[in-house]
Amino acid sequence: MRRGRMNGRMRALGVVAMLSLMAACARGPEETPLEIEMGQIIRDQIRQRRGKAAAPQPPVLTRALLETIEAPHIEVVIEKTDLRDYVTLQLARRDDSPGRIEVWRTVDNITFGFRDGMLISIRGLRGSLLSAEVPADGQGAMGPASGGQRSYDFAGDDNGSYRVQLACELRDLGPEPLDIVEITYATRHLQEYCTGPEGGVILNDYWVDSRSGRLWQSRQWAGPEVGYIRTRQVVI
Amino acid sequence: MIFPIPTLSGPNGGPRFYPSAKPVRILMALMLSTGLSALPQALLADESTPRGFAWPETPSLNFYGNPGVIDMPSAETMPDAQFATSVSSFGGITRMNLQVQALPWVSVAFRYTETQDRNLFNFGDFYDRNFDLRFRLWQEGRSRPAVAVGLQDLAGTGIYGGEYIVATKTITPEALPGQFKLSAGLGWGRLGSSGAVATLGNRSGFTPGDTGGELGVDRWFRGDVAPFAGIEWRHGRWGVKAEYSTDAYTQETQQSNVFERKSDFNFGVEYQASRQLRLGAYYLYGSEIGVSAQIQMNPRHPPTTMQVSAPTPVVPRSTWAQDEALWSEAWADSRGARVKARDLLAEALKQEGLILESVTLTGTRAEVRIRNTRYRSVTLAVGRAARAMSRTLPPSVETFRIVPMSGGLGVSAVELRRSDLEALEFSPQAGDALWAVTAVQDAGPVAADALWSEELYPAFATAISPYTSPSYFDPSVPFRLDVGVDLTASYSPAPGWRFAGAIRQRFLGNIADGRASSSRLPQVRTAVREYAQFGTTLNRLYAERRWRPGQNLYARATVGYFENMYGGLSGEVLWKPVNSRLGLGAELNYVRQRDFDQRLGFRDYDVLTGHASAYLELPKNYLMQVDAGRYLAGDIGATVSLTRTFNNGWRLGGFFTLTDVSAEDFGEGSFDKGITLTVPLGWLIGKPTRNAYGLTIRPVQRDGGQRVHVPGRLYGSVRAAHRKSLEEQRARFWE
């Protein structure tokens, strides 16, 4: 009897708690109360879990499909999670340092910044690459111009950043024909062989067009959190 | 043209590049571990997620929540700032432990214990709260073991009182898998009660009926001494432990019949279920099965890394304003042009989750006041605002002044040059580079010709949200809880003015069933039970005015019903220069105790209470606060609190209050003391939010040394936007 009442009470408590989490709402230019924000998080989680099965798949690329697209696109793949996306150019500019800066953005607001094709920033992913020093010479050909020290700043610690410094050696692995969706480009394969302070090895690979100097494809380290990313220029 | 259907995102447009972590589970576990809720969910954080900032190695804990074996301690030390909650139980003895590594070489612990059928002082089941202190004497070296000394249950009744000095050596034999940790030490008190080899002086006991609360200095390291030892083997996620215990459990096995102690040896197996959670099963004292669960967290290592939507990059004026005519300052003479600039800016800020309060525009200069309801990091909000300004304001504006606002008050001003923004965004070490050319100043008054946001004022906000109201350590039930719904509303007719209130409807709860309290003092805080008798209450209703009386000065005046127990008048003044680590404040309140039904009426008790406060930011992000003045019961004295703060919003602290009330009049505990804990929600879920769980735990709630809770005290919001905090988070400017 008593047990039954307790169970009933607990159930009522659960129902009330769930209902109030669901019904809770806030409006106006004030901070949202904690309980409401928690309710939103739980709802988002449920929705995400439900939506997972129906997640759209990336398209299969064909040259015919690419021909129909006008705006420049690169393909970005995050190796660790095997996620692929096609991103558009948000900004191209120069600053006081050598090299052309490009910022590429996904539809859901993740950006990748490059200087002469070398990764210098990531925003909107867990584990932001805040800034990086790269060996760009701005002399035409993209990709690394020399070996030497590389330095990356990542978001971390207590709302701060931490720095990773690598000693890199530039290796020219020679000419390599590169196939991107039914077109073969004559490229030169450059590799940065980098070692960290604790002896870890990081490899950055670049496939640079032998004539124009354009970077067609790369595989670059994006930090301990994101891992390696691969890029391919699919639409110029 | 946009690429056809290359979307990997779910229907809600969530991040499509990354699998979601599991924040809800962590959330629930935290609520569980901090006693906020009893949601029975285990902590299973996603440990497959890579960590940029390496996670620290951490020792396993014993039944007291100390680094140790099973019932005996070891000399290991947790990583700095580690926060460990654990629960252990065997033979009818349950211990809930909270341990914090306050400094690299000092840790403190708070413990709540339940002993079934103990019958001490005729209580039946016996509940006790105790504090520990532990010091690392030296770290482990190549051949030298680590050595630690600890004071267990160092004050008050000393039921678990024991002192120890212990050494631990880690051995990794090549022939065997895993790692061995050998510990050996000497114990006094409880830890010297079995197998004693010597006696050092006389150990006095606790006097029944005493109010407790005093340090047991006269007991420490006195009486019988016994050597104990233990071994732990760790391999991957698994650990095996064995120990020789020197706790005779005299009180539990001889003075009462809690369990039977048949052996000196204990054994256990532990499993690391996730990065945070470790579970263990044990066989203790030859007769009892025991279990434990340990959750360890570190404020520096969020379970989910923060993910903030990417900002729009700065576009240099040289690329879009090449025409000389565009650089004219003439636009600033036209009110229409300035209003247009304001509206464009407001829109751009809105995209970043910020609210424009006002903007003052001249041909070359812009001061923007922003309200930030999204980001905990003020630096991040300032960075977003700067970018919004750079893409909306006419090219002639070169100086940006960004003023973060709190409650209608400008709290500081960050001044920078637009050309620096344009030049440095992609430079190496961009955060440091920009900060080097940025100035932080006092916000100063708003200019007379400032354009206020027409959308914002009068500002009206409402919320319906559930609430939980906990009550701790009633002698019969350790934890009581009320739950219900709050209807809150606020109205702000102009900057600095605010009318706010909350109506509370309780659905369920058991605080009303608590024990009536007695006190020799006026019952200023112990009438919790009486206040809990009513289901529908006016929780608060007040009018507040905040203003800046002068440079570095902040002021607040509040009138109304401040909290469920008190209403009245309150005034506060704070002096805190933006670049200073010291702040000084004064608060004066005239309050009356509210009727138990918490509607509009008052009871007979009124008091003039107020404090002079000093706030000092110490190295290592310690915050020291001293408040001296008159408390609610009319007692005069001072509160000292020391809090370790983190830029991400974590706060771990302790406080005590000494007043002219005698220990006898105060009652159990002798004086007011407690611990405070704040865990930011953003740290748990990895999304920007300003919310946090806050918790203040007192071993005993009495009436001496109590303060009124006035909403909107100044220091917290002011400090977060001052130089130290802004500068330490400079990396987030560009995030």
Interface residues (C-beta under 8 A of the other chain):
Chain A: R9 A12 L13 V16 A17 S20 L21 A23 A24 C25 A26 R27 G28 P29 E30 E31 T32 P33 L34 E35 I36 E37 M38 G39 I41 I42 D44 Q45 R47 Q48 G51 K52 A54 A55 P56 Q57 P58 P59 L65 T68 I69 E70 A71 H73 I78 K80 T81 L83 R84 D85 Y86 T88 Q90 L91 R93 D95 D96 S97 I101 V103 R105 T106 V107 D108 N109 I110 T111 G113 R115 I120 S121 R123 G124 L125 R126 G127 S128 L130 S131 A132 E133 S151 D153 F154 A155 G156 D157 D158 N159 G160 S161 Y162 R163 G223 P224 E225 V226 G227
Chain B: M1 I2 F3 P4 I5 P6 T7 L8 S9 G10 P11 N12 G13 G14 P15 R16 F17 Y18 P19 S20 P23 V24 L27 T49 P50 R51 G52 F53 P299 R300 T304 T305 M306 Q307 V308 S309 A310 P311 T312 P313 V315 P316 T319 I355 R371 T373 R376 S377 T379 E422 A423 L424 E425 F426 S427 P428 Q429 A430 G431 L456 A459 F460 A461 T462 A463 I464 S465 P466 Y467 T468 V483 V485 D486 T488 S490 F507 L508 F646 N647 N648 L681 I685 G686 K687 T689 R690 N691 A692 Y693 E728 Q729 A731 R732 W734 E735
